[in-house]
Amino acid sequence: MRILFAVLAPFLVAAAAPQAPATVRVRIVTSAGNITLALDAKRAPKTVANFMAYVDDGRLDGTQFYRSARRKGAPGQGFVQGGIGTDARRMLPSVLLEPTSQTGIRHLDATVSMAHGPNPDGANCNFSIMVGPNPGLDARGAYRGFAAFGKVISGMDVVKRILALPTGGGRDAMKDQMILQPVRILRVERIDGAARPTGYVKPWLIGPASR
């Protein structure tokens, strides 16, 4: 019996170990309505873990959808962008890019993707939602693109309303794309699994945010 248990023990431990979910659902509650995401933790684990750290810490609560990038000649398509903006007090360490060439998640209609600046490995938690396909954000050749990591499963009507809002201001890549009256992100809440807060301090709760 002892020999049999010794042989079976590793398999029993493996069977008892909780498996990370392949998909994690998240609800974004905004002043324009709710948006529900299904995040692909199997193919983009680092990007999803980064996003969920912000969710579980409440770092996205009280932020905004601030950008509407409409496609020239097809204003009903493009993407909207939201998140913490430039509020450094909400930022966690940057996450390494998981390019589409690695994950296989393309920038199709309803895809959610992590935004970044000049440094592809410098993403924090500004994110974009596609309206129509945006293949120019996919990796190709030496261009590493952006990290797509899930999709909208409910609330694309809200996303389309945000895309249609009046814009102006901005500069460089964001010229004329800043939403004049940003849509408030009231809270972002996990639907699946238990919250896993980072334990880091939350300095944005102490005083007014700087944007």
DODREN-845690 format. One record per atom (N, C-alpha, C): y, z, x. Coordinates in pm, whole numbers, plus 50000, padded with zeros to 5 digits. Atoms other than C-alpha are relative to their C-alpha. Example, Ala and Ser with C-alpha at 12.3 -4.5 7.8 and 13.67 -1.06 7.14 Angstrom:
BEGIN
498815000050089495505078051230501205000050090498814999449918498945071451367501095007349923
***
This chain:
BEGIN
498805000050083500005000050000501255000050086498844999549912502405008750283500244986450065499875013149937501674975450451500594990049900499505009050102502284956850124501495002349975498594996850023505604975050068500864995050116499255004549883506694967250425500214985049997499885014650008506024930450365500984996049891499175003850115507794929950027501425005450008498704993249999510744952450117501184990650020498855008949982513044925050254500304991449877499815008350118512464904049942500565008249885499484991350105513134933749711501485002750022498594997649968516434941049891500834987749967499285012450027517454904649868500174997949851499935001850144516654903949498500985009649936499114989950057518644935749435501454997750037498635002149954521724923849626500764991549899499245007950097524454911949388500434986650060499625013449956525164874749411501454997449961498615003550030528764863149434500004988849896499975010350103529634842749125500494986750055499595013249955529964805449176501354996149942498755002950068532884804248933500675013149958499234988450043535624829848870501124995149909498975004050094537854826448565501205009550007498744992749990541484837348567500924995349887499035003450104544094838648289501415002150054498594999149963547744831148371500805001349871499204997550120549964846348102501454997150034498645004149970553354828948102500895000949877499054999950111556484828447889499894987549915500205012550074555394793447778498624999249937501375000350051551794802347687499005003250110501054996149907548484809947854499304987950062500755010249927546624789348115498775007050058501234994149946542984796648203499424990950106500555007449886541534786148538498535003850022501354997449950537944783048658500024996550148499885001849855537934787849036498614998150062501275003949941535174772449249499745008250128500244991149888534104801549470498844995550088501135005049921531014782649588500484990050104499585010549909532764752649742501285003250077498764996149933536124768549832500115015250005500064985350005535224805249898501215007050060498874993349935538084813750135501274998949917498815002150080540764798649916499955008349872500154992050121539404815349602500165014950032499874985949962539104848949781501455003750025498584997749976542714845949893500765001049868499314999950129543934837549541499665012749922500424988250076541904865849388500565012950058499364988149941543364890949636501395001849941498684999250064546804882649495499875004249854500214996550141545464884849139499675014849987500464986250013543694918149190501045010250045498914991149958546734933149364501194999649904498855001650088549084921649087501184993350068498915006249924551094901749342500604987849931499485011450073551494872449103500715004049871499344995250121552734893848814501525000150021498555000349989556434887848752500524988950089499545011449920556584855148951500344988549905499525011150081557404820148825499264986950028500185014249975556504783948779501404994550022498655003549960559514769948961500184985350035499895013949956558724733649046499254990649906500645010650076557964702348844500184987050077499965012549921557094671649054499444988849914500425011050087557004642148814499904987150080500235012449928555664608948934501014989449958499075010850032558224580848955499264988749931500645010650078557394554648695498965005149904500984993950091554954578548523500355014849986499514986250005556924610248437499085009849929500964991250065554054623848230498905004750095500984995949900552024628248551500715005950121499454993349882552524647948872499335013550018500564986549992552094685148927501115010249980499094988750008553714718648860499605010150106500284990349894553994746149119500605013549964499534986550027554314783549087499445009750102500504989849910553594816149260501115009050050499114989749948555404840649482501284994450061498805005949941557994815849610500175004350145499724995649863559634829549925500075015250011499964985349999559194866449838499005005450102500884995949889557784878150172499355013549973500574986750026557164913050034498704999349922501255001750074554324899449820498924993350085500915008549923552684879150098498915007950071501134995249921549274886150248499834990450118500245009349888548034870650575499564986249950500305013850040547744832750555498504997350005501425003850006544424816250477499824986350066500315012849936542804787950676499724989449893500165010950096542844754450496498534996149985501305005850033539644743350323500284986149941499595013250046540324705750301499014994049900500865006750099538974683350027498834992850064501095006749929536874665150287498855009750028501024989749978535004698050334499425004949867500454994250126534834710949976499514989749900500345010150099534524678349784500745001449869499214998150122537004691249524501254991350012498895009449991539474662949464501165004149910498804997150080542984664549324500034990749879500075007450125542134651248979500815007349893499274993550109543734659448643499465014149977500304985950028543804697248578499525007950122500414992949879542864706048938501085009750043499074990349943544464737249085499844999850151500015001949855545424735749453500975009750065499134990849927546954758849712501094992250074498885006549931550404748749837500145005750141499684995049866551484751650200501204992350054498885006649935554424742550422499514990950112500385008849890554364723050750498685003950068501254995349940551474744550876498905000049894501065000450101548314735250678499235013149987500714987150002546814769150770500945011549965499004989750030549914787750648500155003149853499894997550144549174790150275499965014949970500084986250049549844823150096499554999749855500445001550139549884821649715501034993149915499335009650085552024793549590498974989349969501095008850042549784770349391500534989249908499625011350082549964737349208498894996549902500965004950099548304723548895500294985349975499845014450014547724686148870500094995949853499975006950129548714665548566499764985350033500425013149951546834633248623499525001550144500514999149862545204625248960501124999050102499065000449887547104631049284499224998350130500845002149882544894615549555500765001350131499234998349878547754617549805499935014150057500154986249951547014654849834498625002450062501334998849941543394648649941500054997350150500095002549856542414649250309499554985750027500445013349958542084615850483500394998150146499745001849858541794607650853500465013050064499464988049934543894631651059500805008749906499234992450099545794642750747499075009749929500904989850052544284675550630500215002949853499754998550143545874675750286500175014349955499844986950063545774705750054498655004849948501274994050040543054729649941499915000949848500324999150142541924722249585498895010549984500994989150008539954752249458499595003749858500414997050137539444750649082500654990449903499445008750102540594735848754500425008149878499594994150127542304743948427498924997149896500985002150106539794749248146500615002649863499294998050125542334759247879501495001350032498564998649982546094755447849500684988350068499335011549940546794720547984501224995849919498805002850080549244716847695501195007750053498934991849940551254745047854500464993850131499685006249871551084728448196500864987549979499245012250027552354695648048501415003149951498664996150044555254713447880500855004450119499284995849880556204729048213500424987750082499695012149924556024694848382501224992749942498935007450067558484680948124501345007250002498754992550002561154707748178501074993650089498925005649918564584697448314499995005850141500034996049859564824698748693501274995450072498885004049914567394695548970499945008350127499944991949879568414710749301498874997050096501045001749901565944715649582500444991150114499705008649886565834697149910498704995150062501155005949933563514676250124498944995949896501075004150091560144672449946500215005049858499774994250132561384693849656501324995649937498715004350052564664675349598499874995549854499945002950144565464673549223498765004649925501244995750065562174691149143499995014749960499974985850034563264727149090500325001549850499834998050144562914738148726501265008349978498704993650017566384747748604499875013849933500304987050061565024775748385498515002850022501414998149965561774786348557499215007349891500914993650095558804796848344499465012750064500434987249945557994833548395498475001549993501404996149997554484843248501499975015149976499964985950037554144876348319498925008050072501104993749926550784884948468498894989950021501205008149975547654869248613498835009650004501084990250015544404886348517498634993650019501395004049978540804883448623499235001349869500884999450116538374874948343498595004050041501384997549955535114876448543499975010250113500244990849890533884905048761501025011350006499134988449982535534937048880501094996950102498885001849908538934937549050499695006450135500214994949864538904942549427501355000150073498674999549936542454952849532499895001350151500024999749854543314949149899500315013750057499584987149949544804983749934501284999650081498735001349928547904969850107501145005549914498844994850071551284984450015500614988949914499385009450094553304968149734501515001950001498574997249986556904968349856500884993349896499175006650102558144944149587500225008849877499854990950114557674972449334501085010450024499034989749965560204994049516501414995949961498655004650027563294972549470499984985849948499935013850050564514938649345499434990150098500625010249914562634908249476501074991150060499105009549934564324885049724499354986449999500555013650007563804847849661500834990650082
***
